[in-house]
Amino acid sequence: MLDDLINSANISFPAYLTPAQKDELYSELKKFPTKFNYYLYGHEGKNWMQGDGLFGFIALNFYSGEKKNVSGIIISNSCDINIHNKIPKNRKIIFAPLIKLADYYSFLKSTKKTDEIITNTIDTIKSQRVTDIFYFPEIKGKINESIALLDDLHSMPISEFTPAEKTQLFRLSQSGFYLFLIKLSIHLTRMFEGVARSN
């Protein structure tokens, strides 16, 4: 399904992209997954955007009530969290915590799955073929190989989310962001579910 969406993605590129930018984006998406550039370097800043990775989120454990400072990726759309816009005091920011891939590997080992199954699972995650998991390659000095579980979303008051600039871990490139949107669309919207909703 992901490959089909990438191959047809140029029909739904954002209108704000110029024809040249659309061609470049489509070309980058076609490189997926072998020579794919996930990140934009040198553009970190205080104006957070959807798809940014930051440290400073607070995740709440549903069962224990424990609060924990975590790294995460912003799910909220960029306009709703833009610090230059008038943001309602009760506005919340939605995020998915980042999990080290090595920790997820250890979890799979603890379930007594065979090495072959675990290897295949990790391979499918890295190639973005698991619909509810987004994979992030390593950035040395910033993040280890990580994943975000798209069915484990959290929110917190945006007024309480004030990390320093140095806590920004990454910003997705144009192609990385579009891949992220495709994965969110697959997981959250099921545009291709094949079910006609009629009376």
Backbone torsions as a table, in degrees:
resi	resn	phi	psi	omega
1	MET	NA	-42.5	-179.4
2	LEU	-61.3	-44.8	179.5
3	ASP	-61.3	-40.5	178.6
4	ASP	-61.8	-41.6	179.9
5	LEU	-66.7	-40.6	178.5
6	ILE	-63.7	-42.1	-178.8
7	ASN	-65.5	-27.2	-179.0
8	SER	-108.1	7.3	-172.1
9	ALA	-63.8	-27.2	-176.1
10	ASN	-64.3	-17.2	179.3
11	ILE	-77.5	-11.8	-177.7
12	SER	-128.3	26.2	176.8
13	PHE	-65.6	149.7	-179.9
14	PRO	-58.0	143.8	-177.2
15	ALA	-67.3	-23.1	-177.3
16	TYR	-73.8	-11.5	178.0
17	LEU	-80.4	139.4	175.2
18	THR	-72.8	162.8	176.5
19	PRO	-53.8	-40.2	179.4
20	ALA	-65.3	-39.8	178.9
21	GLN	-67.8	-36.0	177.1
22	LYS	-65.7	-42.0	178.1
23	ASP	-62.7	-41.1	180.0
24	GLU	-66.0	-42.7	179.5
25	LEU	-63.5	-44.8	179.4
26	TYR	-62.6	-39.8	178.5
27	SER	-63.0	-41.6	179.3
28	GLU	-66.8	-41.5	178.9
29	LEU	-62.8	-33.5	-179.8
30	LYS	-68.1	-18.5	178.4
31	LYS	-78.6	-13.1	-177.8
32	PHE	-64.1	137.8	0.4
33	PRO	-100.6	1.8	-168.1
34	THR	-73.9	-48.7	-177.8
35	LYS	-122.4	49.9	-172.1
36	PHE	-93.3	133.7	179.4
37	ASN	-98.6	107.6	-177.5
38	TYR	-79.7	-30.4	-165.1
39	TYR	-118.9	153.4	174.0
40	LEU	-106.8	125.9	-174.3
41	TYR	-105.8	143.8	175.7
42	GLY	81.4	13.9	-178.4
43	HIS	-123.7	26.6	178.3
44	GLU	-69.8	149.6	-180.0
45	GLY	-170.6	178.5	-176.3
46	LYS	-79.6	-18.8	-178.4
47	ASN	-85.4	90.2	-174.1
48	TRP	-66.5	150.7	-179.0
49	MET	-131.8	157.2	174.6
50	GLN	-55.5	132.8	-179.2
51	GLY	91.6	-3.8	175.4
52	ASP	-74.0	143.8	173.8
53	GLY	-102.9	127.6	-177.9
54	LEU	-140.3	157.7	168.4
55	PHE	-103.7	139.8	179.0
56	GLY	133.4	2.3	175.0
57	PHE	-76.9	156.1	174.6
58	ILE	-117.1	115.6	178.5
59	ALA	-99.2	138.6	-179.5
60	LEU	-106.4	125.0	176.3
61	ASN	-76.6	118.5	-175.2
62	PHE	-58.8	-38.4	-172.6
63	TYR	-83.9	-40.7	-176.3
64	SER	-98.9	-18.3	-175.4
65	GLY	78.5	2.4	-178.9
66	GLU	-68.2	137.2	174.8
67	LYS	-101.4	139.6	-177.1
68	LYS	-141.4	134.3	173.9
69	ASN	-74.4	127.1	-175.2
70	VAL	-137.3	163.2	166.8
71	SER	-85.4	150.0	-179.6
72	GLY	-161.2	172.5	176.9
73	ILE	-114.0	136.7	-177.8
74	ILE	-73.2	127.2	176.0
75	ILE	-97.9	-33.0	179.5
76	SER	-54.6	148.6	178.0
77	ASN	-72.1	153.1	-171.4
78	SER	-60.1	-39.4	-176.8
79	CYS	-63.5	-39.3	-175.8
80	ASP	-69.2	-18.4	-177.3
81	ILE	-118.2	8.2	-179.4
82	ASN	-67.1	121.6	-175.3
83	ILE	-67.5	-15.4	178.8
84	HIS	-86.8	-10.6	175.6
85	ASN	-90.6	160.2	175.9
86	LYS	-77.8	109.7	-175.5
87	ILE	-102.6	124.6	176.5
88	PRO	-56.7	145.8	-176.4
89	LYS	-61.5	-27.5	-177.8
90	ASN	-94.3	7.8	-180.0
91	ARG	-63.8	139.7	178.2
92	LYS	-114.1	155.5	176.4
93	ILE	-108.7	130.7	-178.8
94	ILE	-98.7	135.9	-178.9
95	PHE	-146.7	162.0	172.6
96	ALA	-118.5	124.9	178.5
97	PRO	-61.1	147.2	174.6
98	LEU	-90.1	137.3	178.7
99	ILE	-121.4	130.7	177.4
100	LYS	-61.8	134.8	-179.9
101	LEU	-60.8	-34.3	178.8
102	ALA	-62.4	-37.2	177.8
103	ASP	-68.8	-38.3	177.8
104	TYR	-66.6	-36.5	176.0
105	TYR	-61.3	-45.2	178.5
106	SER	-61.6	-39.0	176.9
107	PHE	-61.1	-45.1	179.1
108	LEU	-61.7	-39.0	178.0
109	LYS	-61.9	-37.4	-177.5
110	SER	-69.0	-17.1	-179.7
111	THR	-87.6	4.2	176.7
112	LYS	67.4	23.3	175.2
113	LYS	-72.1	153.9	179.7
114	THR	-69.7	157.6	178.5
115	ASP	-59.7	-35.4	-179.8
116	GLU	-65.0	-44.5	179.0
117	ILE	-63.9	-42.9	180.0
118	ILE	-63.5	-45.3	179.0
119	THR	-60.6	-44.3	178.5
120	ASN	-64.1	-38.7	179.1
121	THR	-63.4	-46.6	179.6
122	ILE	-63.3	-40.4	179.1
123	ASP	-62.6	-41.9	-179.7
124	THR	-69.5	-32.6	176.0
125	ILE	-65.6	-46.5	-177.7
126	LYS	-65.2	-28.8	178.5
127	SER	-92.3	11.4	175.4
128	GLN	61.4	29.9	-179.2
129	ARG	-95.0	1.7	173.9
130	VAL	-97.1	118.7	-167.5
131	THR	-67.4	-27.5	-175.8
132	ASP	-104.2	14.9	178.6
133	ILE	-132.4	132.4	173.8
134	PHE	-109.9	132.0	-176.5
135	TYR	-99.6	138.7	177.3
136	PHE	-122.5	119.9	175.8
137	PRO	-65.3	163.1	179.4
138	GLU	-66.3	142.8	165.4
139	ILE	-121.4	111.1	-175.1
140	LYS	-57.8	130.5	-179.5
141	GLY	83.5	-5.8	-178.4
142	LYS	-120.2	-64.4	179.4
143	ILE	-139.9	149.6	168.5
144	ASN	-78.7	171.2	170.5
145	GLU	-52.2	129.7	-173.9
146	SER	-140.9	168.6	174.9
147	ILE	-136.6	158.6	169.6
148	ALA	-123.4	129.9	177.2
149	LEU	-86.9	114.2	-174.4
150	LEU	-75.7	-3.1	172.7
151	ASP	-104.6	12.9	178.1
152	ASP	-125.9	66.3	-177.9
153	LEU	-94.1	143.9	-179.9
154	HIS	-126.4	163.6	172.9
155	SER	-139.6	155.8	176.1
156	MET	-150.7	155.7	178.9
157	PRO	-58.8	130.7	-179.3
158	ILE	-65.0	-24.1	178.4
159	SER	-67.0	-22.2	179.6
160	GLU	-94.0	-4.2	-176.4
161	PHE	-103.4	94.6	-177.2
162	THR	-133.8	60.4	-179.7
163	PRO	-70.5	151.8	175.1
164	ALA	-69.3	159.0	-177.8
165	GLU	-56.0	-35.1	-175.8
166	LYS	-67.6	-11.4	-178.0
167	THR	-87.3	-1.8	176.1
168	GLN	-70.9	126.2	-175.3
169	LEU	-92.5	-37.9	179.8
170	PHE	-165.2	162.7	167.8
171	ARG	-128.9	129.5	179.8
172	LEU	-67.7	142.7	173.1
173	SER	-68.8	174.1	178.7
174	GLN	-59.2	-44.0	-179.7
175	SER	-71.6	-37.9	177.4
176	GLY	-63.9	-40.0	178.8
177	PHE	-66.4	-41.0	-179.1
178	TYR	-66.4	-38.0	175.2
179	LEU	-62.0	-40.5	177.7
180	PHE	-60.9	-43.9	178.5
181	LEU	-63.7	-38.8	178.5
182	ILE	-62.5	-43.9	-180.0
183	LYS	-65.0	-41.6	177.0
184	LEU	-61.3	-40.6	179.9
185	SER	-64.2	-42.6	179.4
186	ILE	-62.3	-44.9	-174.3
187	HIS	-77.1	-41.1	-170.5
188	LEU	-96.7	-25.4	-173.0
189	THR	-112.1	-28.6	-179.0
190	ARG	52.0	52.7	-179.6
191	MET	-62.3	-23.1	-177.0
192	PHE	-112.5	34.3	-175.9
193	GLU	-71.0	-17.9	176.7
194	GLY	74.7	21.5	179.6
195	VAL	-111.9	120.4	177.8
196	ALA	-84.9	121.5	-177.7
197	ARG	-98.6	87.9	-179.0
198	SER	-139.3	160.2	-179.6
199	ASN	-75.5	NA	NA
